[in-house]
Amino acid sequence: MLGGMQMADAGMARKPMAGTLTRADLADVVHNEMGLSRSESASIVERILHHMCAALSDGQNVKISGFGSFILRDKGERIGRNPKTGVEVPIAPRRVLTFRASQSMRERVSSAG
């Protein structure tokens, strides 16, 4: 809960069709809902994002209930093809980050559109 409102509803303070939700927007929501100073609110947002990035860098997945999961996947080496020349080229193994929205988030997004 964030100031009497579920975290998934915290973004409702945002103007409709405002484009992209930014760190500053998140800090404003924390400031408005919790009554903390703007600098404290920005610091909280930064710390949360820092912990999420650190966990992902350490190879951990990040799951936020009611929102979704950030999942790391290791992809093996494979053969790709240059679309211009048609020449086969090896694609090196790599780690990729994917996001999978929770069921409630998917339902909310599909009903909004």
N, C-alpha and C positions, 0 to 999 in steps of 0.2 A: 504494500500500500504506500502511496505517496501523497501525503497531505489529505487523507480521506478518500483518495481516488486510486483505483487499481492502476498499476504501472502501465498496463496496455492502453489505458485511457489518458495517460499523461500527455500524449501528443495532441490531444484534442484542443489544447490551448493555441495550437497553430492555426494560421489562417488557411481556409480551403484553397487548394490549387496554388500554394505558395512556392512550389518548386521543390527544392531540396532541404531536408532537415539537417541542420549543421550542429556542431558542438555548441556554438553560441545559443542556438535555439533550445537545446537540451538544458544548458545552464540556466536559461531564462525560465524554463518550466520548473526547475528545482528552486530557483529564486522565488518565483511567484507562489508555488504550492507550499514550500517549507518555510518561507520567510527568512532564509539565510541571506547573507550579503552576496552580491554578485561575484566577488572574488572567491568566497567559500563555495558557492555553487559551481563555478567554473572548475575549481580545484577538485571537487567531488567527481564531476564528469570526467576530468582528466585522469584521476586515479582509477576509476572504473575501467576506462578504455585502456589504461596502462596495464592493469591486471589481466584484462582479456588478451591483449597483445603478448604479454609475457607468457601466459598459459599456452597460447598457440605456438609461440616460438619454442617452448619447451616440449612441444609435441602433444599437448593435451587438446582435446576437443572442448568447446565451450557450449554449454546448454543453458538457455534462459527460458524457464518454464513460461508457457503462454506466448512466447515470441518465436523462438526457433533455436537451431543448433548450427554452430560453425564447426565444420568437420574437415579434418585433414585427411588427405588421401595420397598415398604414394603410388605414382604411375610408373610402370616399367618402361624400359626402352622399347621403341617401336619404329617401324619404317613408315616414313611419310613420303609425300610426293610434292615436288615443286610444281605449282599449278601452271607456271609459264612454260617451263621446259619439259615437264613430265619426268624429270630425273628423280630417282628414288634417293632419299636422304634419311639417315638415322636421326631419330628424335631422342634426345638424352632422357634418362629417367629423371623424374622431378617430383616434388611434393606440391600438391595444389590444395587450395582452400575453397571449400564450397559452403553455401548456406542453404539450410533446409528449414523453411518456415514451419511452425507448429500448425496443427490442424485448426486451432481456433484463429490463428493469424490468417491462414489461407481462406477460411470462411469469411472472416471480416473483410479481407481485401476483395474477395469475389462479390460480396454483397454491396460493397461501396461502389463498384464499377458498373 
